Amino acid sequence: MPPSNPTQIRIAGTRPYSYGTKADDGKLAAELNPYLTEVLEGLEINYEATSLLIARAQRHGSTLAEEIVAAGWATESEIAHRIAGVLDLAADCPSVEVTVMKDARGMGQHGSKHIVGMTPDYQVRAYIAPDLERLQDVADALPRLDLERHLVCIATPTTIAAVRDFDTVRERSEAARLSLAAELNRWSAREVLTAFQGGALTLAAIGLFAAVMRWGSGVGLGLHIGFTCVAFLCTGFRAIVLLGSRSQNETNTAAPDDGEPTTFPVYSVLIALHREADMAEPLVHAMAMLDWPTSRLEVFFVCEATDPDTIAAIERAIAPYPHFSVVVTPASQPTTKPKALNFALPLTRGEFVVLYDAEDIPRPDQLRDAWATFRRSNDTLACLQAPLVVTNGDSGWRQAHYAMEYAVLFRMLLPWLAARGLPLPLGGTSNHFRRDHLVSAGGWDSHNVAEDADLGIRLARLGLTTGTISSPTLETSTVRWPDWRNQRTRWIKGWIQTWLVHMRDPVLTTRQLGLGGMVAFQIVFLGMVASSFAHIALLTQLAGFAVYGGLLEAMPSHGWLYAIDAVNLVFACLVFSASFLRVASPNEQRLASKLWGLWAYWALVSYAGIRAIWQLWRSPHLWEKTPHSSFGAVPALSGPADKPISFS
């Protein structure tokens, strides 16, 4: 049992832990005050355990109570009852029925460890969750409070946070629904086209119609040449990226180890879920394996109020983990992932925020990898993208191409752009943010269905940079054709939305991104969209040539153009194939046998592009849900926290 008298504790190899500050020959000393000693005795935490918990709190930069809960010595409720006993106060956790009192400015009287509210029976009470280290200060301050002693109650941090969060639901819901459209509408995709863009598009359509009427087939020839040039430009850019990229072995070179940090920041994890009840168990297991001090980690599973099955499944799965919680998003339009994330973001207290999807299994050391990179970089580094690795590429032809796409995107294109300080489209998951930069940038655009790509460009326009790390996240490709089609349609529609938003003022965008950044933005975004249509155009033209080749005798001047089309298609396939083989892991090399069907896969992408244009006109903010599939047997990731399991 802990000693009953104030005891000085020093842990070998660490500085004294300051429960109270007492000078001892000019040095800090650590002392267990009588109140704290009594709490520890009541919790049956012995001297050795106390020493260990103090050392952990020092190393993690946390509080003693957080370490007690993280280690499983006691629950928050048990600690609160012991504190109430030693301070002679009531232990009473507030419910959401408590009305939070407002100050003269209309602001709620609450903080992370206290709340002042009125109970349903019209009693004003102050609910506090004091740190164990400050119990002496609290005891000394109680006689000076304006409230009578019986109106001060000891509560848990979790229940105080729940009341505070409930009090701000309406405000957060409205802010999340409008997001950028509230104060920065020029950055929001809520309005698909501005008046100027709509007028320009109308004039272009009229001009094209007039040109067809005047010159007929000559316009078709011009469009043909235009598509050919766009396709060649995009492939040429990919070839430049290929020549300037490192191989898989070079990419996997470990970053220099900065050593064990002195303290750990709080890391917040956000996971937006909708109709994902089947993914609850493997997802929670994957989050539990993250190699980060439990006392400095908070995980929020953000669910829709209209999805009770997922809420119930997640609540069952997170029961053993006090630092995991469910955030329920009120029903409102638009029903999009970015709106859910914006609703939950104000609840986070982490210095860093990371996003994951329902099917994700991040490598356990990913948070440490990201934080080490942030520590080595300057403050303008706002975001880090972890690579996504598709694990079911060998389960079908379409899944194989999906996996190869991801390999080239996350292990070649994005690192190449990041290394040159160019704007890059973020992937929709495994994004690690400095929270202050994320908030100052306005969070996510709730009306953009490719909110990740848009945010990447917005950060660049604000003078912030995005980098990449090597620690991967495992996920699965969509299996059913309708799911792949819907997902790809949403992506292309979102890329078009993003391009339209950031081209509302091209001069300003160029000034903010720089000329090189603007060129990269055009090639990456406009190129991705245009090339998705160019593929089907080239294939259609080549098919026409094959069927009606005899007509070329009457039009010899067109033969060279069809030859260029064929060269373009072969060139694109060769560049993509070489890019994949350069970054593919040994386990992925076998997917190369599916590269023969690349042209057909691109035809499917073109179909999704046509569908995206139709949706952009009819339902620009429609988010077609993509169901996720489980990995089946979750990889065995258990092991010592300081030895995260390596992914092969």
Secondary structure, DSSP 8 states (H G I E B T S, - for coil): ---SS--B---TTS----SS-EEETTEEE-B--HHHHHHHHHTT--HHHHHHHHHHHHHHT--HHHHHHHHTS--HHHHHHHHHHHHT-EE----TTSEE-B-TTS-B-B-SSEEEEE-TTS-EEEEE---GGGHHHHHHHGGG-SS-GGGEEE--HHHHHHHHHHHTHHHHHHHHHHTHHHH-GGG-SSSSS-HHHHHHHHHHHHHHHHHHHHHTHHHHHHHHHHHHHHHHHHHHHHHHHHHT---HHHHT-------S-SS---EEEEEEESS-GGGHHHHHHHHHT--S-GGGEEEEEEEETT-HHHHHHHHHHTTT-TTEEEEEE---SS--HHHHHHHHGGG---SEEEEE-TT-EE-TTHHHHHHHHHHHS-TTEEEEE--EEES-GGG-HHHHHHHHHHHHIIIIIHHHHHHTT------SS-EEEEHHHHHHTTS--TT-TTHHHHHHHHHHHTT-EEEE-S--EEE----SHHHHHHHHHHHHHHHHHHHHHHTSSHHHHHHHHHHHHHHHHIIIIIHHHHHHHHHHHHHHHHHHHHHSGGGGGT-GGGHHHHHHHHHHHHHHHHHHHHHHHHH--TTTGGGGGGGGGHHHHHHHHHHHHHHHHHHHHH-TT----------SS-----S-TTS-----
